[in-house]
C-alpha cells in the first residue's frame, strides 16, 4: 500500500496550490479519502473528506469556500485545490484512505504560506 503526496511548496499569501495523492496497493474506489494537516506544535486536523464515489465532500469550517477536494478513481488519485492561502494554512498535509477499520497514510507534503 502506498499513498504518495505531491504538490506542496512555498506560496505567498493569497496564492494557490494543488496537492495530489497517488494511491496504489488497494482498491482505491472503495475508500473514503481524506486530507489532514498538522502545523508545528499542533494536533493533526481533518481538512476535507470525499466519499468513495466522489459524490459527497465535507470540509473543516476554516477551509470552506477556499479548498476543494476531488478524486479520479480511474487514476487512483485524490486532489486538494487550495486557494486564497493564508499563513495559518502552513502545515504538513497528509493524505489518508479509510475503509471501515482500515486506514492508510501518506508521508505528507509541506505547504508553507509566507511572503
PyMOL CGO cylinders between C-alpha atoms (Angstrom):
from pymol import cmd
from pymol.cgo import CYLINDER

trace = [
    CYLINDER, 0.00, 0.00, 0.00, 1.28, 3.42, -0.93, 0.3, 1, 1, 1, 1, 1, 1,
    CYLINDER, 1.28, 3.42, -0.93, -0.07, 6.94, -0.72, 0.3, 1, 1, 1, 1, 1, 1,
    CYLINDER, -0.07, 6.94, -0.72, 2.27, 9.48, -2.27, 0.3, 1, 1, 1, 1, 1, 1,
    CYLINDER, 2.27, 9.48, -2.27, 1.51, 13.18, -1.85, 0.3, 1, 1, 1, 1, 1, 1,
    CYLINDER, 1.51, 13.18, -1.85, 2.92, 15.86, -4.11, 0.3, 1, 1, 1, 1, 1, 1,
    CYLINDER, 2.92, 15.86, -4.11, 2.36, 19.49, -4.96, 0.3, 1, 1, 1, 1, 1, 1,
    CYLINDER, 2.36, 19.49, -4.96, 3.40, 21.16, -1.75, 0.3, 1, 1, 1, 1, 1, 1,
    CYLINDER, 3.40, 21.16, -1.75, 5.76, 24.09, -1.60, 0.3, 1, 1, 1, 1, 1, 1,
    CYLINDER, 5.76, 24.09, -1.60, 6.18, 27.73, -0.73, 0.3, 1, 1, 1, 1, 1, 1,
    CYLINDER, 6.18, 27.73, -0.73, 3.45, 30.14, -1.78, 0.3, 1, 1, 1, 1, 1, 1,
    CYLINDER, 3.45, 30.14, -1.78, 2.64, 33.74, -0.97, 0.3, 1, 1, 1, 1, 1, 1,
    CYLINDER, 2.64, 33.74, -0.97, -0.48, 34.66, 0.98, 0.3, 1, 1, 1, 1, 1, 1,
    CYLINDER, -0.48, 34.66, 0.98, -3.47, 34.72, -1.35, 0.3, 1, 1, 1, 1, 1, 1,
    CYLINDER, -3.47, 34.72, -1.35, -1.87, 32.19, -3.65, 0.3, 1, 1, 1, 1, 1, 1,
    CYLINDER, -1.87, 32.19, -3.65, -2.97, 28.71, -4.69, 0.3, 1, 1, 1, 1, 1, 1,
    CYLINDER, -2.97, 28.71, -4.69, -1.61, 25.20, -4.64, 0.3, 1, 1, 1, 1, 1, 1,
    CYLINDER, -1.61, 25.20, -4.64, -2.95, 21.88, -5.83, 0.3, 1, 1, 1, 1, 1, 1,
    CYLINDER, -2.95, 21.88, -5.83, -1.97, 18.82, -3.86, 0.3, 1, 1, 1, 1, 1, 1,
    CYLINDER, -1.97, 18.82, -3.86, -2.18, 15.34, -5.33, 0.3, 1, 1, 1, 1, 1, 1,
    CYLINDER, -2.18, 15.34, -5.33, -2.13, 11.95, -3.66, 0.3, 1, 1, 1, 1, 1, 1,
    CYLINDER, -2.13, 11.95, -3.66, -1.47, 8.91, -5.81, 0.3, 1, 1, 1, 1, 1, 1,
    CYLINDER, -1.47, 8.91, -5.81, -2.65, 5.63, -4.33, 0.3, 1, 1, 1, 1, 1, 1,
    CYLINDER, -2.65, 5.63, -4.33, -1.61, 2.07, -5.04, 0.3, 1, 1, 1, 1, 1, 1,
    CYLINDER, -1.61, 2.07, -5.04, -1.85, -1.36, -3.48, 0.3, 1, 1, 1, 1, 1, 1,
    CYLINDER, -1.85, -1.36, -3.48, -5.53, -1.27, -2.51, 0.3, 1, 1, 1, 1, 1, 1,
    CYLINDER, -5.53, -1.27, -2.51, -8.94, -0.82, -4.12, 0.3, 1, 1, 1, 1, 1, 1,
    CYLINDER, -8.94, -0.82, -4.12, -8.94, 2.95, -4.20, 0.3, 1, 1, 1, 1, 1, 1,
    CYLINDER, -8.94, 2.95, -4.20, -12.55, 3.32, -5.32, 0.3, 1, 1, 1, 1, 1, 1,
    CYLINDER, -12.55, 3.32, -5.32, -13.84, 1.66, -2.15, 0.3, 1, 1, 1, 1, 1, 1,
    CYLINDER, -13.84, 1.66, -2.15, -12.16, 4.05, 0.23, 0.3, 1, 1, 1, 1, 1, 1,
    CYLINDER, -12.16, 4.05, 0.23, -13.17, 7.39, 1.65, 0.3, 1, 1, 1, 1, 1, 1,
    CYLINDER, -13.17, 7.39, 1.65, -10.26, 9.73, 1.06, 0.3, 1, 1, 1, 1, 1, 1,
    CYLINDER, -10.26, 9.73, 1.06, -9.25, 12.47, 3.45, 0.3, 1, 1, 1, 1, 1, 1,
    CYLINDER, -9.25, 12.47, 3.45, -6.75, 15.27, 3.66, 0.3, 1, 1, 1, 1, 1, 1,
    CYLINDER, -6.75, 15.27, 3.66, -5.37, 16.11, 7.08, 0.3, 1, 1, 1, 1, 1, 1,
    CYLINDER, -5.37, 16.11, 7.08, -2.82, 18.67, 8.11, 0.3, 1, 1, 1, 1, 1, 1,
    CYLINDER, -2.82, 18.67, 8.11, -0.52, 19.21, 11.06, 0.3, 1, 1, 1, 1, 1, 1,
    CYLINDER, -0.52, 19.21, 11.06, 1.10, 22.50, 11.92, 0.3, 1, 1, 1, 1, 1, 1,
    CYLINDER, 1.10, 22.50, 11.92, 4.13, 22.73, 14.19, 0.3, 1, 1, 1, 1, 1, 1,
    CYLINDER, 4.13, 22.73, 14.19, 3.11, 22.27, 17.81, 0.3, 1, 1, 1, 1, 1, 1,
    CYLINDER, 3.11, 22.27, 17.81, -0.49, 21.46, 16.92, 0.3, 1, 1, 1, 1, 1, 1,
    CYLINDER, -0.49, 21.46, 16.92, -2.54, 18.32, 16.61, 0.3, 1, 1, 1, 1, 1, 1,
    CYLINDER, -2.54, 18.32, 16.61, -3.32, 16.80, 13.26, 0.3, 1, 1, 1, 1, 1, 1,
    CYLINDER, -3.32, 16.80, 13.26, -6.66, 18.06, 11.97, 0.3, 1, 1, 1, 1, 1, 1,
    CYLINDER, -6.66, 18.06, 11.97, -9.06, 16.94, 9.28, 0.3, 1, 1, 1, 1, 1, 1,
    CYLINDER, -9.06, 16.94, 9.28, -9.13, 19.31, 6.31, 0.3, 1, 1, 1, 1, 1, 1,
    CYLINDER, -9.13, 19.31, 6.31, -11.52, 17.66, 3.86, 0.3, 1, 1, 1, 1, 1, 1,
    CYLINDER, -11.52, 17.66, 3.86, -13.12, 14.32, 3.00, 0.3, 1, 1, 1, 1, 1, 1,
    CYLINDER, -13.12, 14.32, 3.00, -14.59, 12.81, -0.13, 0.3, 1, 1, 1, 1, 1, 1,
    CYLINDER, -14.59, 12.81, -0.13, -16.77, 9.72, -0.41, 0.3, 1, 1, 1, 1, 1, 1,
    CYLINDER, -16.77, 9.72, -0.41, -15.69, 6.67, -2.34, 0.3, 1, 1, 1, 1, 1, 1,
    CYLINDER, -15.69, 6.67, -2.34, -17.58, 7.63, -5.49, 0.3, 1, 1, 1, 1, 1, 1,
    CYLINDER, -17.58, 7.63, -5.49, -16.84, 11.32, -5.06, 0.3, 1, 1, 1, 1, 1, 1,
    CYLINDER, -16.84, 11.32, -5.06, -20.40, 12.46, -4.63, 0.3, 1, 1, 1, 1, 1, 1,
    CYLINDER, -20.40, 12.46, -4.63, -20.10, 13.73, -1.07, 0.3, 1, 1, 1, 1, 1, 1,
    CYLINDER, -20.10, 13.73, -1.07, -17.49, 16.15, 0.20, 0.3, 1, 1, 1, 1, 1, 1,
    CYLINDER, -17.49, 16.15, 0.20, -17.03, 17.74, 3.59, 0.3, 1, 1, 1, 1, 1, 1,
    CYLINDER, -17.03, 17.74, 3.59, -14.70, 20.44, 4.85, 0.3, 1, 1, 1, 1, 1, 1,
    CYLINDER, -14.70, 20.44, 4.85, -13.45, 21.90, 8.06, 0.3, 1, 1, 1, 1, 1, 1,
    CYLINDER, -13.45, 21.90, 8.06, -15.11, 25.25, 8.66, 0.3, 1, 1, 1, 1, 1, 1,
    CYLINDER, -15.11, 25.25, 8.66, -11.94, 27.27, 8.14, 0.3, 1, 1, 1, 1, 1, 1,
    CYLINDER, -11.94, 27.27, 8.14, -11.41, 25.70, 4.69, 0.3, 1, 1, 1, 1, 1, 1,
    CYLINDER, -11.41, 25.70, 4.69, -14.92, 26.05, 3.31, 0.3, 1, 1, 1, 1, 1, 1,
    CYLINDER, -14.92, 26.05, 3.31, -15.00, 28.16, 0.19, 0.3, 1, 1, 1, 1, 1, 1,
    CYLINDER, -15.00, 28.16, 0.19, -11.22, 28.09, -0.20, 0.3, 1, 1, 1, 1, 1, 1,
    CYLINDER, -11.22, 28.09, -0.20, -10.35, 24.40, -0.55, 0.3, 1, 1, 1, 1, 1, 1,
    CYLINDER, -10.35, 24.40, -0.55, -11.82, 21.81, -2.91, 0.3, 1, 1, 1, 1, 1, 1,
    CYLINDER, -11.82, 21.81, -2.91, -11.29, 18.09, -2.63, 0.3, 1, 1, 1, 1, 1, 1,
    CYLINDER, -11.29, 18.09, -2.63, -11.79, 15.86, -5.66, 0.3, 1, 1, 1, 1, 1, 1,
    CYLINDER, -11.79, 15.86, -5.66, -10.83, 12.41, -6.85, 0.3, 1, 1, 1, 1, 1, 1,
    CYLINDER, -10.83, 12.41, -6.85, -10.28, 10.49, -10.04, 0.3, 1, 1, 1, 1, 1, 1,
    CYLINDER, -10.28, 10.49, -10.04, -10.94, 6.81, -9.40, 0.3, 1, 1, 1, 1, 1, 1,
    CYLINDER, -10.94, 6.81, -9.40, -9.62, 5.90, -12.84, 0.3, 1, 1, 1, 1, 1, 1,
    CYLINDER, -9.62, 5.90, -12.84, -6.26, 7.38, -11.85, 0.3, 1, 1, 1, 1, 1, 1,
    CYLINDER, -6.26, 7.38, -11.85, -6.35, 6.32, -8.20, 0.3, 1, 1, 1, 1, 1, 1,
    CYLINDER, -6.35, 6.32, -8.20, -5.68, 9.90, -7.24, 0.3, 1, 1, 1, 1, 1, 1,
    CYLINDER, -5.68, 9.90, -7.24, -7.20, 12.41, -4.85, 0.3, 1, 1, 1, 1, 1, 1,
    CYLINDER, -7.20, 12.41, -4.85, -6.61, 16.14, -5.08, 0.3, 1, 1, 1, 1, 1, 1,
    CYLINDER, -6.61, 16.14, -5.08, -6.83, 19.15, -2.85, 0.3, 1, 1, 1, 1, 1, 1,
    CYLINDER, -6.83, 19.15, -2.85, -7.13, 22.51, -4.58, 0.3, 1, 1, 1, 1, 1, 1,
    CYLINDER, -7.13, 22.51, -4.58, -6.22, 25.24, -2.13, 0.3, 1, 1, 1, 1, 1, 1,
    CYLINDER, -6.22, 25.24, -2.13, -7.00, 28.86, -2.95, 0.3, 1, 1, 1, 1, 1, 1,
    CYLINDER, -7.00, 28.86, -2.95, -6.69, 32.12, -1.02, 0.3, 1, 1, 1, 1, 1, 1,
    CYLINDER, -6.69, 32.12, -1.02, -4.00, 30.58, 1.13, 0.3, 1, 1, 1, 1, 1, 1,
    CYLINDER, -4.00, 30.58, 1.13, -3.18, 32.16, 4.46, 0.3, 1, 1, 1, 1, 1, 1,
    CYLINDER, -3.18, 32.16, 4.46, -0.09, 31.92, 6.65, 0.3, 1, 1, 1, 1, 1, 1,
    CYLINDER, -0.09, 31.92, 6.65, -2.11, 29.84, 9.10, 0.3, 1, 1, 1, 1, 1, 1,
    CYLINDER, -2.11, 29.84, 9.10, -2.52, 27.20, 6.40, 0.3, 1, 1, 1, 1, 1, 1,
    CYLINDER, -2.52, 27.20, 6.40, 1.17, 26.40, 6.78, 0.3, 1, 1, 1, 1, 1, 1,
    CYLINDER, 1.17, 26.40, 6.78, 1.43, 22.75, 7.74, 0.3, 1, 1, 1, 1, 1, 1,
    CYLINDER, 1.43, 22.75, 7.74, 2.35, 19.29, 6.57, 0.3, 1, 1, 1, 1, 1, 1,
    CYLINDER, 2.35, 19.29, 6.57, -0.58, 17.94, 4.58, 0.3, 1, 1, 1, 1, 1, 1,
    CYLINDER, -0.58, 17.94, 4.58, -1.31, 14.22, 4.72, 0.3, 1, 1, 1, 1, 1, 1,
    CYLINDER, -1.31, 14.22, 4.72, -3.41, 12.02, 2.53, 0.3, 1, 1, 1, 1, 1, 1,
    CYLINDER, -3.41, 12.02, 2.53, -5.48, 9.34, 4.29, 0.3, 1, 1, 1, 1, 1, 1,
    CYLINDER, -5.48, 9.34, 4.29, -7.51, 6.42, 2.98, 0.3, 1, 1, 1, 1, 1, 1,
    CYLINDER, -7.51, 6.42, 2.98, -10.21, 4.97, 5.19, 0.3, 1, 1, 1, 1, 1, 1,
    CYLINDER, -10.21, 4.97, 5.19, -12.45, 1.90, 4.84, 0.3, 1, 1, 1, 1, 1, 1,
    CYLINDER, -12.45, 1.90, 4.84, -14.07, 0.54, 7.96, 0.3, 1, 1, 1, 1, 1, 1,
    CYLINDER, -14.07, 0.54, 7.96, -11.25, -0.13, 10.40, 0.3, 1, 1, 1, 1, 1, 1,
    CYLINDER, -11.25, -0.13, 10.40, -8.61, 0.10, 7.69, 0.3, 1, 1, 1, 1, 1, 1,
    CYLINDER, -8.61, 0.10, 7.69, -6.65, 3.31, 7.34, 0.3, 1, 1, 1, 1, 1, 1,
    CYLINDER, -6.65, 3.31, 7.34, -3.56, 4.20, 5.35, 0.3, 1, 1, 1, 1, 1, 1,
    CYLINDER, -3.56, 4.20, 5.35, -1.44, 7.35, 5.47, 0.3, 1, 1, 1, 1, 1, 1,
    CYLINDER, -1.44, 7.35, 5.47, 0.93, 9.09, 3.14, 0.3, 1, 1, 1, 1, 1, 1,
    CYLINDER, 0.93, 9.09, 3.14, 4.23, 10.59, 4.18, 0.3, 1, 1, 1, 1, 1, 1,
    CYLINDER, 4.23, 10.59, 4.18, 3.00, 14.16, 3.94, 0.3, 1, 1, 1, 1, 1, 1,
    CYLINDER, 3.00, 14.16, 3.94, 3.88, 17.19, 1.87, 0.3, 1, 1, 1, 1, 1, 1,
    CYLINDER, 3.88, 17.19, 1.87, 4.92, 20.54, 3.31, 0.3, 1, 1, 1, 1, 1, 1,
    CYLINDER, 4.92, 20.54, 3.31, 2.90, 23.64, 2.49, 0.3, 1, 1, 1, 1, 1, 1,
    CYLINDER, 2.90, 23.64, 2.49, 4.36, 26.96, 3.56, 0.3, 1, 1, 1, 1, 1, 1,
    CYLINDER, 4.36, 26.96, 3.56, 2.44, 30.19, 3.10, 0.3, 1, 1, 1, 1, 1, 1,
    CYLINDER, 2.44, 30.19, 3.10, 4.71, 33.17, 3.57, 0.3, 1, 1, 1, 1, 1, 1,
    CYLINDER, 4.71, 33.17, 3.57, 5.69, 36.41, 1.92, 0.3, 1, 1, 1, 1, 1, 1,
]
cmd.load_cgo(trace, "trace")
